[in-house]
Amino acid sequence: MNSTYYIHNALIVNEGKRFSGGILIENGIIATIFSGKAPADFIMPAGTISLDAKQKYLIPGIIDDHVHFREPGLTEKGDIYTESKAAVAGGITSYMEMPNTRPNATTLELLEQKFDLASQKSLANYSFFLGATNNNIGEIEQADPAKICGVKIFMGASTGNMLVDDPDALQAIFEKSPLLIMVHAEEESMVQHNLQAFKTKFGDEIPPSAHPLIRTGEACFLSSQKAVNLAKENNSRLHLAHLSTVKEVDLLQNDLPLAEKMITGEVCIHHLWFDDRDYPDLGSKIKWNPAIKSSGDRDGLFAGVLNNKIDIIATDHAPHLKGEKENPYTSCPSGGPLVQHALAAMFGFFQLGKISVEKIVEKMCHAPATVFRINNRGFIRQGYAADLVLVDADDPWTVDAENILYKCGWSPFEGVTFKSRVTHTWVNGNLVFDCGKFDESHKGHRLQFNAPPAK
């Protein structure tokens, strides 16, 4: 049974506005929104739990459209329970998880098995991408866009080796998929050519700083351009994952309302925070695919967020064991954990004057709900699911091994002091995270989508 909450004296940020006010949560939904104090005739329901927000920021729950929670098959790195727990501590109330688990989620049957796991274990709301292969177009065509967030195509090999490189298969997916298509875009032939050159010079001990010279900006741009061309030819809904170069931003447009865009783009926290000058200190801890590149790329990506060519900010949360990340380059996996620290990092940019809280909410809450057509989430609106987060913008804390919640036990942000922290997270009206304490008696819900018209 859901508790009833009255959150008052909050600084509410929603749909480009901020105002002091309050929210009444009943039966898991936002029942009433107040500007200022509640009206004199407001009668608080019996048993309501009242919470004085003390002018903390109250925002919609973050929707992360790009995570790898590693279950099934890779649960030594992370699992749905541990990583969703870290997510809600970081203000993420809904996530969409990738198919490169073990086995790869490339059939509807395997995908439903992941949904079943999440219904038992996830503290946040969830959906899962169906993975594309060179020969599973039949599965993709049968997918229900009201129940599944999208299909993921790896046009560059990454963890799990789900590379789709058959031109006929790519054409069929873009032509026939009823789902939004998310693409990991790197031109694999260029990457392999560059890798061989560095292996000839260094053997297995390639320095981490060579990563963006192997997985180059040009490899990303050419593959992203190919995906955009395929989407335009077939009138497909395309979402470019984890953009890493300023050149790719020019493939996107900002002259249409977001709900009308057929081609959208995402940038991840690490491509906004780090650049290639960080490799000497952080090494393989910031080895991601696609690679973290130059400061010019980082700044260009940030500009793309501000000018609305880039639509969504996500994490690409991808935990690996510490020992794996200490391996030589050729056997060191790419990826790192991020869900617990993403919102704190974005508030760090806000406190530097680089972005407004309104824009953070737009890119991390509203835009994912709009792009993926998520039903009744992503906004503070009456009748919407009560996925809400309180953020204290003046409560510094330092990331260290004692407060990291990822199963893998490390973070590229270790030693960083953030000035803001998430204090409360409600998922479907349930206070799942309260100042470091978790209520695990409630599980998240499967996301539902407003299906697009048939192609």
C-alpha positions as CSV (number, residue, x, y, z in Angstrom):
1,M,0.0,0.0,0.0
2,N,1.3,3.4,-0.9
3,S,1.8,6.1,1.8
4,T,0.5,9.6,1.3
5,Y,3.2,12.3,1.3
6,Y,2.9,16.1,1.5
7,I,6.2,17.7,0.4
8,H,6.1,21.4,1.1
9,N,8.5,24.4,1.1
10,A,10.3,22.9,-1.9
11,L,11.9,24.7,-4.8
12,I,10.1,22.9,-7.7
13,V,11.8,22.8,-11.1
14,N,9.6,21.6,-14.0
15,E,9.0,22.4,-17.6
16,G,11.4,25.4,-17.7
17,K,10.1,27.0,-14.5
18,R,11.1,27.0,-10.9
19,F,8.8,28.1,-8.0
20,S,8.4,27.5,-4.3
21,G,5.6,25.2,-3.5
22,G,4.5,21.7,-2.5
23,I,3.2,18.4,-3.8
24,L,0.7,15.9,-2.5
25,I,1.4,12.3,-3.4
26,E,-1.6,9.9,-3.1
27,N,-1.8,6.3,-4.4
28,G,1.5,6.5,-6.2
29,I,0.6,9.6,-8.2
30,I,1.0,13.3,-8.1
31,A,-2.4,14.3,-6.7
32,T,-2.0,18.1,-6.2
33,I,0.7,20.7,-7.0
34,F,0.8,23.9,-5.0
35,S,2.5,27.1,-5.8
36,G,3.5,28.8,-2.5
37,K,1.7,27.5,0.5
38,A,-1.3,25.2,0.4
39,P,-4.6,27.0,0.1
40,A,-6.5,27.6,3.3
41,D,-9.2,25.1,2.4
42,F,-6.7,22.3,1.8
43,I,-7.4,19.3,3.9
44,M,-4.5,16.9,4.3
45,P,-5.7,13.3,4.1
46,A,-5.5,11.2,7.3
47,G,-2.2,9.6,7.8
48,T,-0.3,11.9,5.5
49,I,3.5,12.1,6.0
50,S,4.5,15.7,5.9
51,L,8.0,16.6,4.8
52,D,9.5,20.1,4.9
53,A,11.9,20.3,1.9
54,K,13.6,23.4,3.3
55,Q,13.9,24.9,-0.2
56,K,15.8,21.9,-1.6
57,Y,15.3,21.4,-5.3
58,L,12.3,19.1,-6.1
59,I,12.6,17.7,-9.6
60,P,11.1,14.8,-11.6
61,G,12.9,11.5,-11.3
62,I,15.8,11.1,-13.7
63,I,15.1,8.8,-16.7
64,D,18.4,7.1,-17.8
65,D,18.0,5.7,-21.3
66,H,21.3,4.0,-21.4
67,V,22.6,1.6,-18.7
68,H,24.3,-1.8,-18.6
69,F,23.2,-3.6,-15.4
70,R,25.0,-6.9,-16.4
71,E,22.2,-9.3,-15.5
72,P,21.9,-12.1,-16.5
73,G,25.3,-13.7,-17.0
74,L,27.7,-11.0,-15.9
75,T,26.5,-10.5,-12.3
76,E,30.0,-10.5,-10.8
77,K,30.2,-6.9,-12.2
78,G,26.8,-5.7,-11.3
79,D,23.2,-6.9,-11.2
80,I,19.7,-5.4,-11.4
81,Y,19.3,-5.1,-7.6
82,T,22.7,-3.5,-6.8
83,E,22.8,-1.1,-9.8
84,S,19.2,0.0,-9.4
85,K,19.9,0.7,-5.8
86,A,22.8,2.9,-6.7
87,A,20.6,4.5,-9.4
88,V,17.9,5.6,-6.9
89,A,20.5,6.9,-4.6
90,G,21.6,9.1,-7.5
91,G,18.1,10.3,-8.3
92,I,17.4,7.9,-11.2
93,T,13.9,6.5,-11.0
94,S,13.7,4.8,-14.4
95,Y,16.2,3.2,-16.6
96,M,16.5,1.5,-20.0
97,E,19.0,-1.3,-20.1
98,M,21.1,-2.7,-22.9
99,P,20.9,-6.2,-24.5
100,N,24.6,-7.2,-24.3
101,T,24.2,-9.4,-21.3
102,R,24.8,-13.1,-21.3
103,P,23.0,-14.5,-23.2
104,N,22.5,-11.5,-25.5
105,A,18.9,-10.4,-25.3
106,T,18.2,-10.8,-29.0
107,T,14.9,-12.7,-28.8
108,L,11.6,-11.6,-27.3
109,E,11.7,-14.7,-25.0
110,L,15.1,-13.8,-23.6
111,L,14.0,-10.1,-23.2
112,E,10.9,-11.1,-21.2
113,Q,13.2,-13.1,-18.9
114,K,15.0,-9.9,-18.1
115,F,11.7,-8.1,-17.4
116,D,10.8,-10.9,-15.0
117,L,14.1,-10.5,-13.1
118,A,13.5,-6.8,-12.8
119,S,10.0,-7.2,-11.5
120,Q,11.5,-9.1,-8.6
121,K,14.7,-7.1,-8.0
122,S,14.6,-3.6,-9.3
123,L,14.1,-0.6,-7.0
124,A,13.6,1.7,-10.0
125,N,11.3,1.5,-13.0
126,Y,12.7,-0.3,-16.0
127,S,12.7,-1.2,-19.6
128,F,15.0,-3.3,-21.7
129,F,16.3,-2.9,-25.3
130,L,15.9,-5.8,-27.7
131,G,19.3,-6.5,-29.3
132,A,19.8,-6.5,-33.1
133,T,21.8,-9.1,-34.9
134,N,22.5,-9.8,-38.6
135,N,19.6,-12.2,-38.7
136,N,16.9,-11.5,-36.1
137,I,14.7,-9.1,-38.1
138,G,11.8,-11.5,-37.4
139,E,12.0,-10.9,-33.7
140,I,12.3,-7.2,-34.1
141,E,9.2,-7.0,-36.4
142,Q,7.1,-8.8,-33.7
143,A,8.2,-6.4,-30.9
144,D,5.4,-4.4,-29.3
145,P,6.4,-0.7,-29.1
146,A,3.9,-0.1,-26.3
147,K,5.9,-2.5,-24.0
148,I,9.6,-2.3,-25.2
149,C,11.7,0.9,-25.3
150,G,13.6,0.2,-28.5
151,V,16.0,-2.0,-30.5
152,K,19.8,-1.5,-30.0
153,I,22.2,-1.8,-32.9
154,F,25.9,-2.1,-32.3
155,M,27.4,-0.7,-35.5
156,G,30.7,-0.9,-33.7
157,A,31.9,-3.9,-31.6
158,S,31.8,-3.3,-27.8
159,T,31.4,-5.4,-24.7
160,G,29.4,-8.5,-25.7
161,N,30.5,-8.4,-29.4
162,M,27.0,-7.9,-30.9
163,L,28.3,-6.2,-34.0
164,V,25.8,-5.8,-36.8
165,D,27.8,-5.3,-40.0
166,D,25.6,-6.8,-42.8
167,P,24.3,-4.0,-45.0
168,D,21.2,-6.0,-45.9
169,A,20.5,-6.6,-42.2
170,L,20.9,-2.9,-41.3
171,Q,18.6,-1.9,-44.2
172,A,15.9,-4.4,-43.0
173,I,16.1,-3.1,-39.4
174,F,15.7,0.5,-40.4
175,E,13.0,-0.3,-42.9
176,K,10.9,-2.6,-40.7
177,S,11.5,-2.0,-37.0
178,P,8.3,-0.9,-35.2
179,L,10.6,0.3,-32.3
180,L,12.8,3.3,-31.9
181,I,16.3,2.3,-33.1
182,M,19.3,3.2,-30.8
183,V,22.7,3.0,-32.4
184,H,26.2,2.6,-31.0
185,A,28.0,4.1,-34.0
186,E,31.7,3.4,-34.6
187,E,33.1,2.3,-38.0
188,E,34.6,-1.1,-37.0
189,S,37.0,-1.5,-40.0
190,M,38.7,1.8,-39.1
191,V,38.9,0.9,-35.4
192,Q,40.5,-2.5,-36.2
193,H,43.0,-0.9,-38.6
194,N,44.1,1.6,-36.0
195,L,44.2,-1.1,-33.3
196,Q,46.5,-3.3,-35.4
197,A,48.9,-0.4,-35.9
198,F,49.1,0.3,-32.2
199,K,49.5,-3.4,-31.4
200,T,52.4,-3.6,-33.8
201,K,54.1,-0.7,-31.9
202,F,53.2,-1.6,-28.3
203,G,52.0,-5.2,-28.3
204,D,49.3,-5.6,-25.5
205,E,50.7,-2.7,-23.5
206,I,49.1,0.1,-25.5
207,P,48.8,3.2,-23.3
208,P,45.2,4.3,-22.4
209,S,45.9,7.7,-23.9
210,A,45.9,5.9,-27.3
211,H,42.2,5.0,-27.0
212,P,40.9,8.0,-28.8
213,L,43.5,7.5,-31.5
214,I,42.2,4.0,-32.1
215,R,38.5,4.7,-31.7
216,T,38.8,8.0,-33.5
217,G,36.3,10.8,-34.0
218,E,36.2,10.0,-37.7
219,A,35.2,6.4,-37.0
220,C,32.3,7.7,-34.9
221,F,31.2,10.4,-37.4
222,L,31.2,8.1,-40.4
223,S,29.2,5.4,-38.6
224,S,26.7,8.0,-37.2
225,Q,26.4,9.5,-40.6
226,K,25.6,6.1,-42.1
227,A,22.9,5.6,-39.4
228,V,21.3,9.0,-40.1
229,N,21.2,8.4,-43.8
230,L,19.5,5.0,-43.2
231,A,17.0,6.6,-40.9
232,K,16.2,9.4,-43.4
233,E,15.8,6.9,-46.3
234,N,13.4,4.7,-44.3
235,N,11.6,7.4,-42.2
236,S,12.8,5.6,-39.0
237,R,13.0,6.8,-35.5
238,L,16.7,6.9,-34.7
239,H,18.5,7.7,-31.4
240,L,22.3,8.2,-31.6
241,A,23.8,6.9,-28.4
242,H,26.7,8.4,-26.5
243,L,27.9,11.0,-29.0
244,S,31.6,11.8,-28.4
245,T,32.6,14.3,-31.1
246,V,31.6,17.8,-32.0
247,K,31.4,16.8,-35.6
248,E,28.5,14.4,-34.9
249,V,26.5,17.2,-33.3
250,D,26.1,18.7,-36.8
251,L,24.2,15.6,-37.8
252,L,21.4,16.7,-35.5
253,Q,18.9,19.5,-35.8
254,N,17.3,21.9,-33.4
255,D,14.6,23.5,-35.6
256,L,11.8,21.1,-34.6
257,P,9.9,20.5,-31.3
258,L,11.4,17.4,-29.7
259,A,8.2,15.4,-30.0
260,E,8.4,15.8,-33.8
261,K,12.1,14.9,-34.2
262,M,12.7,11.5,-36.0
263,I,16.5,11.6,-35.3
264,T,17.7,12.4,-31.8
265,G,21.0,12.3,-29.9
266,E,22.3,11.6,-26.5
267,V,25.5,12.6,-24.7
268,C,26.8,10.8,-21.6
269,I,28.2,12.3,-18.4
270,H,31.8,11.2,-18.9
271,H,32.0,12.8,-22.4
272,L,30.9,16.1,-20.7
273,W,33.2,15.8,-17.7
274,F,36.5,14.3,-18.9
275,D,38.7,14.9,-21.9
276,D,41.9,13.3,-23.2
277,R,44.1,15.3,-20.8
278,D,42.7,13.0,-18.0
279,Y,44.1,9.8,-19.4
280,P,47.6,10.2,-17.6
281,D,45.9,10.4,-14.2
282,L,42.9,8.1,-14.7
283,G,44.1,5.7,-17.3
284,S,41.7,2.8,-18.0
285,K,39.2,4.1,-15.5
286,I,38.0,6.4,-18.2
287,K,38.3,3.9,-21.1
288,W,34.9,3.9,-22.6
289,N,33.6,3.0,-26.1
290,P,33.3,5.4,-27.8
291,A,36.4,7.0,-26.4
292,I,36.7,10.2,-24.4
293,K,38.3,12.6,-26.8
294,S,39.6,16.2,-26.9
295,S,38.6,19.2,-24.8
296,G,37.2,20.7,-28.1
297,D,34.9,17.7,-28.5
298,R,33.9,17.9,-24.8
299,D,33.1,21.6,-25.1
300,G,31.3,21.1,-28.4
301,L,29.1,18.4,-26.9
302,F,28.2,20.7,-24.0
303,A,27.3,23.5,-26.5
304,G,25.1,20.9,-28.3
305,V,23.2,20.3,-25.1
306,L,22.6,24.0,-24.5
307,N,21.5,24.7,-28.1
308,N,19.2,21.7,-28.1
309,K,20.9,19.8,-30.9
310,I,21.7,17.1,-28.3
311,D,18.4,16.0,-26.7
312,I,19.3,13.7,-23.8
313,I,21.9,13.4,-21.1
314,A,22.5,9.8,-20.0
315,T,25.2,7.7,-18.2
316,D,26.1,4.6,-20.2
317,H,26.6,3.0,-16.8
318,A,28.8,0.0,-17.5
319,P,30.5,-1.6,-14.5
320,H,33.5,-3.8,-14.7
321,L,35.6,-5.3,-11.9
322,K,38.6,-3.4,-10.6
323,G,40.9,-6.2,-11.6
324,E,39.6,-6.2,-15.2
325,K,40.2,-2.5,-15.5
326,E,43.8,-3.0,-14.4
327,N,44.5,-5.4,-17.3
328,P,46.7,-4.5,-20.3
329,Y,44.9,-2.4,-22.9
330,T,44.0,-5.2,-25.2
331,S,42.2,-7.2,-22.4
332,C,40.9,-4.3,-20.5
333,P,37.2,-3.9,-21.0
334,S,35.7,-0.5,-21.8
335,G,33.1,1.2,-19.6
336,G,32.6,2.4,-16.0
337,P,29.9,2.9,-13.4
338,L,28.0,6.2,-13.3
339,V,24.4,6.1,-12.1
340,Q,25.0,7.1,-8.5
341,H,27.0,10.2,-9.4
342,A,25.4,11.5,-12.7
343,L,23.0,14.0,-11.1
344,A,25.6,15.3,-8.6
345,A,28.0,15.8,-11.5
346,M,25.4,17.8,-13.5
347,F,24.7,20.0,-10.4
348,G,28.4,20.5,-10.3
349,F,28.2,22.1,-13.7
350,F,25.2,24.2,-12.6
351,Q,27.3,25.5,-9.6
352,L,30.0,26.5,-12.1
353,G,27.5,28.5,-14.1
354,K,27.7,26.2,-17.1
355,I,24.1,25.0,-17.1
356,S,20.8,25.8,-15.4
357,V,18.8,23.3,-13.2
358,E,15.9,23.8,-15.7
359,K,18.1,22.6,-18.5
360,I,19.3,19.6,-16.5
361,V,15.7,18.6,-15.8
362,E,14.9,19.1,-19.5
363,K,17.7,16.8,-20.7
364,M,17.5,14.2,-18.0
365,C,13.8,14.0,-17.2
366,H,11.5,15.6,-19.8
367,A,13.5,14.7,-22.9
368,P,13.8,10.9,-22.3
369,A,10.1,10.8,-21.6
370,T,9.3,12.6,-24.8
371,V,11.8,10.8,-27.1
372,F,10.8,7.4,-25.9
373,R,7.1,8.3,-25.5
374,I,7.0,7.1,-21.9
375,N,3.6,7.1,-20.4
376,N,2.9,9.5,-17.5
377,R,6.5,10.0,-16.3
378,G,9.3,12.5,-16.7
379,F,7.3,15.6,-15.6
380,I,5.7,17.0,-12.4
381,R,2.1,17.0,-13.6
382,Q,-1.1,16.2,-11.8
383,G,-2.0,12.5,-12.5
384,Y,1.5,11.5,-13.4
385,A,3.5,8.8,-11.5
386,A,5.1,10.3,-8.4
387,D,8.7,9.7,-9.4
388,L,10.4,12.6,-7.6
389,V,13.8,13.6,-6.3
390,L,14.9,16.1,-3.6
391,V,18.4,17.6,-4.1
392,D,20.3,19.6,-1.5
393,A,22.5,22.0,-3.5
394,D,24.6,22.9,-0.4
395,D,25.7,19.6,1.2
396,P,29.3,18.8,0.1
397,W,30.5,15.2,0.0
398,T,33.5,13.3,-1.4
399,V,33.2,10.1,-3.4
400,D,35.2,7.3,-1.7
401,A,35.1,3.6,-1.4
402,E,32.9,3.8,1.7
403,N,30.0,5.5,0.0
404,I,30.1,3.9,-3.5
405,L,27.1,1.6,-4.0
406,Y,28.1,-0.1,-7.2
407,K,28.7,-3.8,-6.9
408,C,32.1,-3.3,-8.7
409,G,33.1,-1.0,-5.8
410,W,34.9,1.8,-7.7
411,S,34.2,5.0,-9.6
412,P,36.1,7.3,-11.9
413,F,34.9,10.1,-9.6
414,E,36.7,8.8,-6.5
415,G,38.3,11.7,-4.7
416,V,35.9,14.3,-6.3
417,T,34.0,16.5,-4.0
418,F,30.4,17.3,-5.1
419,K,28.6,20.2,-3.5
420,S,25.1,18.7,-4.0
421,R,23.6,15.4,-3.0
422,V,20.3,13.6,-3.5
423,T,18.5,13.3,-0.1
424,H,15.1,11.7,-1.1
425,T,13.9,9.6,-4.1
426,W,10.3,8.6,-4.6
427,V,9.5,5.8,-7.1
428,N,5.8,5.4,-7.9
429,G,5.0,7.4,-4.8
430,N,7.2,5.2,-2.5
431,L,10.0,6.8,-0.6
432,V,12.7,4.4,-1.7
433,F,15.7,6.5,-0.7
434,D,15.7,8.7,2.4
435,C,19.0,10.3,3.5
436,G,21.1,7.2,2.9
437,K,18.4,4.7,4.0
438,F,16.6,2.4,1.6
439,D,13.1,1.0,1.6
440,E,13.3,-2.1,-0.5
441,S,9.8,-3.3,0.2
442,H,8.6,-1.8,-3.1
443,K,9.8,-2.7,-6.6
444,G,9.8,-0.5,-9.7
445,H,7.3,-0.9,-12.5
446,R,7.7,-1.8,-16.1
447,L,7.7,1.3,-18.2
448,Q,4.8,1.7,-20.7
449,F,5.0,3.6,-23.9
450,N,2.7,5.5,-26.1
451,A,3.2,3.5,-29.3
452,P,3.9,5.6,-32.5
453,P,1.7,5.2,-35.6
454,A,2.6,2.2,-37.8
455,K,5.1,2.9,-40.5
